[in-house]
């Protein structure tokens, strides 16, 4: 009798599921062969890239191009704000996303430019060059301002270093997450383009009870600026669950400094599960939390990591260690007739279901900088009482001649400090083309003189995004002549006092 009531099992969908999650290597090899594309060329979800985009302004400049390179090498997704796509591509290569915009023209800083940004690094500055001209590679400029008679070409310091920075921070602040929040997925900032839809399909795949003979089916679709986990769950063939799961993040996401995950959702009154996996294997332990939805209402669901239950095939795993938040490999959403250890889901019913998701974020983390600005040492010195200009760098002595360059940089700093977003303002001494990797000196008060490699400034920008003690500080930096075997970034940042 039982066999007569069994529904036909979809073997093809079973194979498709195993292939999508690369459970059987041979299946993937055959698929790649017929699709005529090597495995390495396929997009895979990158752990760092799922936590938002780093927007780099001034990306083709001497420091900016190095910042882009450092970020890409660390696995960040980078969006470079440029004015000339062809020139930028020749400088930055093909890995970084390029968008055309100009910080001096606020109308170009559109939602498309700002979509899904996690932080901003601003490397913009006016163009300074020798009065007598320079080589295409800017050889004279790269020697340093003390070796030539400088002039400003193009736009003015007021427009770039003050108004431009102000435009950028005012546009970005509408999109930047809170300083203690890490965005993992923000579907409200997806644009419904074929590329984004393909990316969504390549990250989230169906994992239904077809893997155990069931007939439930689900999918993750994109509509109305949300992702929708939807489908039909059936208890036929002893089944009863539908789910979507991400492919393994490569590399895994480090959420060790966060308290939990927050989902912005609109459901149908059913109870769902969230799984967080730290094991990259196909069928390992998942850390689960059940949550109820309100039919037709948007709610925020917070899932503390401390409340996650270690589960293997719907059974609680006793004596299992607490979740390792430092290596989150994948996420999974599920609707199941079972809770845990054979207990039934009290808010389950077979049939169609729909769970809309606006975002998935980590909350309760340490405060991190969201806006990094490269300014300049010396910005407070023009007009300072008692200063000996003969002892000052050329930019200080020639501030008026150069259109008030340092004065306007200081006003640009003020616009960042007054914006309300978390920030790091870096004031490097004279920039050089020397190889980086030197011991660095941080100071506050705008009194030091010296030099520093653009390589070291670029690395410093990335470190500022990752170090909690770099938040809401303004400081000067120069290099010593000694090479650094291991830069103590935490020690350097810990010496700084937060701005008042």
N, C-alpha and C positions, 0 to 999 in steps of 0.2 A: 504493500500500500504506500509505504514511504517513497519507494522509487518512482511510483506513478505520479506523485505530487512534486517531484523534483523538477525545477526549471532547468532549461538548457544552459549549460555552463559555457562561457565565452572563452575558449582556449586562446584565441587570438589576442584578446585584451590581457589575459594573463601573461602571455609572452611579451606584449608591449610594455606592461608594467615592469617586468624584470629587466627588459632592455633599457627603459628610461633611467632606472636607478643603477644600471650597470652591474647587475647581480651576477650575470653570466657573461664573462668576457667574450666568449665565442659569438654570442648573439650580437654584441656591439661591433665586433670585427666584421661580421657579415653585413650589418647595417651600414657601416662606414664604407665598405667596399662598393655597395650598390648606390650609395649616395655620393660616391666619388669625392669624399672629403676625409682627410686624415683626422684622427682623434684629437691631435693637438690643436687643430684649427677651430674646434667647436668651443663655443662659449661655455664657461663653467662659472657658477656663482663664486665670487671671491669674497672671503670673509670681510676684509677691510672695505671692499667696494660696496658692500651692502649697508654700510653705516653712513652713507651720504657722500656728497661731492665736496671736494675742497676747491673753492674758486680762487684762482690766482690772477690778480690784476697786475699789469706790467710784466706779463709772462715772457716777453721776448727780450727783456733787458738783461744786463749783465748778471744781476742777482736773480731776477725772475726766472730765467731759463734754468738756472741751477736749482731753484726751489722746485720747479716742475719735475726735474730729473730726480731729486731726492724723494719727492712724494711718490712718484711712480715706482721707484725702486723699493719703497716700503709697502707697496700694494694698495695705496690710496687711489681712488678714482679722482682724476683731476680735470677741471674745466678751466681752460685758459682764456682769459678775456683779451682779445686782440683787435686791432684795427685793420690789419691786412692778412687775410687767410693764407694766401700763397706764401708770403714772406714768413709768416709764423710757422707754417708747415715745414719750410726749409730749415728753420731753426730748431723746432721742437720735435720733429718727427711725426709718426702716425699714432702713437699711443694715447696722447692727451686729446681730450675733446676740445675743439676750438669754437668759440662763439664771438661774433663781431659785436663790439660795443665800445663805448668811449665814456670814461668816467666824467668827462667835462660836459657830456650831453646826457642829462638824467633820463630823457625819454628813451634812450637806448638800453637802459638797465631794466629790462622787461622781466615779467614773471618767468619767461623761458630761460633767461640768463640765470635767474636766481633759483630755479626749481631744484629742490632736494639738496640745497647746500647745507653742509655741516659746519663749515668754517670758511673764513676769507683770509687770504694773505695778500696784503697790498704792497707791491714793490714798485709802484709808479713814482716817477719823478720827471721834472722838466729835463729837456735835453741840453746838456752843456757840452760845448766843443771849443777847440782852439779858434781864436779869431782868424788865423791864417788858413783854417781848414784842416782836414784830417784825411786819413786813408779810409777806404771802405770798411776795413776791420777796426777802425777807431783806435789805432795804435797809440797816437799821442794822448788821447783821452785816457786810455787804460794805464798810462804811465803815472797819472795823478795830476791834479790841478796845479800843483806847485811847479810843474815843468812847462807850463804854457800860459798865455794870456787868454782867459776864458770869456765866453759870451753865451747868452741864452739864445737858442734858436727854437722856432716854433712857438708853442703856447707859453703863457706866462706862469710863473710860480703861483700867483694868486689863483689862477684857473685850475691848475693841476694839483698843487700841493695842499691847497686849502679847499676850494670849492669842489674839486674833483673827489677828494677824499671824503668830504662831507656828503656829496651825492651818493657815493658808494656805500657808506655806512648806513645812511638813511634808507637806501633801497634794500640792503641786505638784512637789516634788523627785522623786517617784516617776515623773513623766511628762516632766520637762524633759530635753531632749537635752544631751549633753556640750557644754561651752562652745565647743569647736572644731569642732562638727558642725552642719551645716544640714540639716534634714529637708526633703526634697522631696516624697516620698510615704511615709506610714506607714499601711499598710493594716490593721495590727493594731488601730488605733484607730478604724476605720470601724465604724459600727453598720449592720446590714443593714436599713436603712429604705429605703422607696421613694425618698426624696429623695437619699440617698447613692448608691444604685445608679444613679439617673439622672445624678448628677454624674459617676460613674465612666464611664458610657457616653458622656457628653458630652466627656470628656477623652481617653480612649483609644479609638481606632477601628482596625478591621482594615485592613491594607494588604498584600494578598496578591498572588500572581502572576496573579490575574485581570486585573490592569492590563496584562499582556502576553500574554493569551490562555490562561493556565494555569487549573487547577481546584482548587488548594489553597484551604483555608478555615480561618480562625482567628477568635478572639474573646478578649476580656478579660472574665472573669467574676469574681464575688466569692463566696467560700465559706470557711468556717473561719477567718475573720479574716485572710484573705490574698486577694490578687489572683492569678488564674490565667490565664496565657497558654496557651491550649489550642486544639486543632483537629486537622486532618488535612493533612499536606503530601504532595503528589503530584508526580511528575516527568512526568506526562502532558502532552501539548501543549507539550513543551519547557519546562515550568515547573520548579518546585522550590524555592519559598520561600513562607513564611508569616510575617507580622509584624503587630505592633500598634504604633501610633505615636500620640503625643499631638498634639492640635491645637496650633498655635503659642501659646506663652505670651504673654499680653499684660498688662503689658510683659514683655520677656525677663528671665531670671533672671541676676543678676550673681554669678558664682562665681569672680571673679578672685583672691580671697584663699585659695582652697582648692586642695588638691593633686590631688583626684580624686573619683570617685564610688564608693560602696560599696553593693553589692546583697546583701541577705539573701534567699537563694533555696533552694528544694528542687527538683531537676530529675529527669531520667529517664536520665541518662548521656549525653545528646547534647551537642553543642557549639553554643552560641548566639552571637549577636552583640548588642552594645549599640552604638547609634548616638547620637551627640550632635550636634545640628544648631545652627548659628549663623546659618544663612541661612533666612529665612522663606519662601523660594520653595518651590514644590511639589517640584521635581526638581533640587535643588542638591547641592552637596558635603556629605557627612556624614562625621563623624569616628568611626571604628569601632574596636571591640576585640572579639576572639573570646574566649569563656571556656567551659571545660568544666564539666559538672555531674556529681554523683555520684548514681546512681540511688537515690532514696528518702531522701537525707540532706540535712539543712540545712547550708549552708555560707555563708561570707561571701566575696564576690568583690570585690576592690579593683581599680579601674580608674584608674590614674594618668592625668591629662590628658596628661602627656608621652608616654605610650605609644599614644595614639590615632592611627590611620592615616587620612589624608584619602582618601575613596573616592567615586567616582561610578559608579553602576551596576556595582558589584562590581569595579571597576578602580581601582588605586591612582593617585591624582593626583600626579604629580611636580611639584616646585617649588611646591607649595601652601604657603601660610603656616601657621604653627602655629595651633591653635585659639584663637579669641578667647573666653576664659572669661567675659568681662564681659557677653556677650549670648547666653546659651543660649536658643534658641527652642523646641526640642522634643527629646523623647527617643523612641527606637524600639528595640524588641526584635525579633529575627529568628531564625528557623531556616531555614537555606539549605543546599542541596547543595554550593554553592561557597564557598570561602574568598575569595581575591582573585586577580585576574589569571588566571582560569581554573583555578586549583588547587581540587581537591575537598576538601570538608569530611571529615576522616577519621572523625568521629564522627556521621555522618548516616545515617539510614535513613528511607525514606518510610513514611507511616502516621500513626497517632495520636501525639500528643506532649502533654506537660504540663510547664509551668514555673511553680511557685508563687513568689510574691514577697511577702515581708513588708514590705520597705521599700527605698527608694532614698534615699541620703543623700550629701551632699558632706562629705568628711572633710579633716582637715589644715588647717583654716582658722585664722585668728587668733582668740584667745580673746575671746568677747563676753559681756556681761552677760546673765544669764537672769532675774534678779529685780531689779526697780527699786522701791525703797521711798521714798516721800515722807515724810520725818520732819519735823523742825523745828529751826531754829537755837535754841540755848539749852538743849538737852536735858541738857548736862553742868553747867549753871551752878547749879541749885538746890543749896544746901549747899556750894558751892565756897568754900574758905577765902579771905578777903580780898575777896570780891565786894561791890560797893556796889549794893544792890538799887534804890536811887533812880535809878540810871543804866540799869537794865535794862528791857527790854520788859515789858509787863503780864503776859504768860504766865509769865515767870520770877518776877516779884514775887508772883504769885497762884497759884503752882504748887500749894500745899497746898489753897487754897480751891477750885481746879478739879480736885480729886480726884487730885492728883499727875500731871497730864496729861503733863508733860515727863519725869518719872521713868519712867512706863510706856512712853512713846515710846522712851526709851533702851533699855529692856529688850526692846522689840520689835525695835529695831536689832540688839541682841545675838543674838536668835534667828535673824536672817537671816545675820549674820556667822558664826555657829557651825554653820550648816546644811550647809555643804560645797558649795553651789551658787555659781556666780559671780554677783556682785551689784553694784549701784550704790545707795548710800544718799545721797539728796539732802536737805539741810537748808536749806530756804528761809527767808529772813527774813520779815517781816510780809507777808502776801498781800494784793494789791489787785485791784480791778476795772479798773485802768487798762489802756490799750492797750499791748500788748507791743512787742517790737522794740527794746528798749534794750540798750546795752552792759552786759555782765554782769561781775561780779567773783566769782571762786571763791577761797575760802580754806579752810584746815583749822586745827583747834584750837578751834573753837567760841567765837570772840571777837567776830565782827563783828555789827553792828546795821544795820538798814536796811529796805528794802522791795523787793518784786518782784511783777510782774504775774503773775496766774494763767496768762495766755497764754504768758509766757516759761517758766514752770515746765513747762507741758505740752510745749512744744517741746523743752525740755531732757530730759524723760523719753524722748522718741523718739530724740533724739541719743545718749542713753546706751546704747540698744540697738544702735547702729550704729558706735560708736567703740570701738576696742579698748583705748584708754587710759582708758576709763571703767570698766574691769573691776576689781572688788574695791577700790573706793575709797569713802570717806565724806567729804563736804565740805559747806561752807556756801555759799550763793549769795545775792547781792543785785544790784539793778540800779542803774545810774547814771542821771543825768538826760539823758545823751546818747543819741540814736538810733543804732542800729547799721545801717550800710549793708550790711555783710556780717559776720556773727558768725563769728569764727575758732574754731570748736568744737575743732578738733584742738589749736590753741595753748592753749586754756583747759584741756582735759583733760590735756595734756602737763605742765602745771604741778603736777599732783596726785601725791602719793605714795601708793602702795598701802598698805592697812591691814596691820598686822603681827599 
